[in-house]
Amino acid sequence: MNEDRPIGIAGAGSIGCFVGGMLAASGRRVALLARPRLIQEVTAHGLRLSSFDGSQQTVSADRLVLSDDPSMLRAVQTLLVTVKSADTGEIAELIGRHAPADAVVISLQNGVGNVPVLRDRLPRRTVLGGMVPFNVVALGDGRFHRSTSGDIVIAQDDSGTAARLSAPGLAIEATSNIDGVQWGKLIVNLNNALNALSNIPLRQQLAQRGWRQLLADQMAEGLAAVRAEAIAPVLPTPLPSSWMPALLRLPDALFDMLLGRTMKIDPEARSSMWEDLQRGRRTEIDYLQGVIVAIADRRGLKAPLSRRVIALIRQAEADGKGSPGLTAEQIRDGQPRRSTS
């Protein structure tokens, strides 16, 4: 990797700032394409990075290239795309207009449809898929907190990009099956919407059998859809995907003994979709449950829970009041009313 050319972050939100900040902390040159508000925040406070394991570090603004002008992409050698899925087409146009033809483009986005969009808009360029398993929460004043565990995975290539990008505190692994990995992440990410609707922390949610049973039913619905497409998802766990619904349905004590103690999740960690609702932003529901419903329609499947969750998230988006705080039972009923608890 040519250290004279920076690593670009296209769309520096929570994931982009944390990943870019960790790379900069390891001595890499990093350029963040970001909105003016974020640039002002980082200029004033630096990037203050923390993690569930207690580690903390600060990257001062003078160690970064910060700009809202896409022409800053002209110098990059590697470009990490971290925008929301709905913005992939727009960022691809900017990359095609400004980034060097030899820049390696890596999608670190949710969902399974971003790499095809990038490749379609960026012909003859190297585009690699990736998967980020952990959550990052923006706490304000340049603070970005990693609240769950896991290592980034990107598609294996002849240049050894994964190994060359890896940094202390930010392990990046290569895989020969990035499609399976991304589909596995989509299945796990079906919980994003459930957590957003619940308004309770992830760890508290997963500690309750009623919520786990709801997640198990949602995952089973998703797995049925991807099997109908002859897709073999690779979940970001050491367990086969087909085991997960049954394991989630275990009684609390047994689940905690087998799986609960291995989950490294901050007590107050929440999903990115919860944060979207709280901040009045559009969610990525169409790229998660929406994908399952699209397959169901194509394959003649029902997918009632996915349809219900989509409707509840869209209602919450329209209300603009943040998470509706529903119970697991209310989500099963499809009733968009707020919990009284």
C-alpha positions, 0 to 999 in steps of 0.5 A: 500500500502506497503510504503517500496516498490516503485511505478515503472514507466516503460518507463518514458517519458512525462506522466511517468515523470509527474505522477511519479513526482507528486507521489514522490512530495506527499511523495511516493517512486518512481522508474523511468525506463528511458533512460540514456538521461532522467536520466542525465537530471533529475539528473542534474535538478530534475523533475520540474513539472508545470500545466495549473493551474499555480502550480509548484513544483520540485522533486530532483533526490535524492528523486527518484530511477533512472535507465535504468536497468530493474532489478530495477523493482524487488522491486516495488509493483505497476507498471505504464506502460507508454511506447508507444503502439508499445513497450508494448510487449517488456516492458511486457517481462521485467516486467515478467522477473524482477518484483515481481509476486504480483506487480499490473501492470497498463497501462496508455497508449493510445489505446485499445490494450495494456491491452490484450498484457500485460495480454497475456505476464503476465499470473496470474498477476494483470493487470489493464487498465487505461486512462490519459486524459491530455497532458504533454509536455517535455520542457527540463532540467527536465521540464514537463508541464501538458497542459490540464485538467482531472483526471486519471481513472483506472479499479476498483479492490478489493484492492482500487488501484485508491484511494491508488494511488491518490495524491494531484494534481493527482486525480485517479478515479476508474471505472467499465467500463474501456473498455468504457473509453479507447474507448472513449479516443481513439475517442477523441484522433483521434484529436491527428493526426489532431493537429500534421498535423496542427502545430497550438496549440490545443486551437487555432485549436478548436477555428476554426470551419473548424478544429472542423468540420474536427474533428467532421467528424473524430469522426463520422467516429470513432463512426460508426466503434465502433458502428459496433463492439457493443462498447459503448465508454465513452468520458472523457466529461459529454456529450454523445458521440453521441452529440459530432460531432454535438456540434463541428460543431456549429458556433464559438460563440455558441461553445465557449458559450456552451463548449469553456470556459469549456476547460482548455487548455494552449494557446500553448498546442499541441498533443503528436503526434505533439511532436513525429513528431517534435522530429522525433519519430514514432507516435501511428497512427496505434493505433488510426486511424489505429484501426478505419480502421481495424474495417472498413475493418472488417465491410465493412465500408469506413473510408476515412478520417481515411485512409487519415490521416494515409497516411499524418502522415506516409508521415510526418514521412518519411519526417522527417521535423516535422509537415507539417503545413496543413490546414483543407482543405488540410487534407480533400483533402489528399494533403501532402503539407505544408501550406503557411500561 
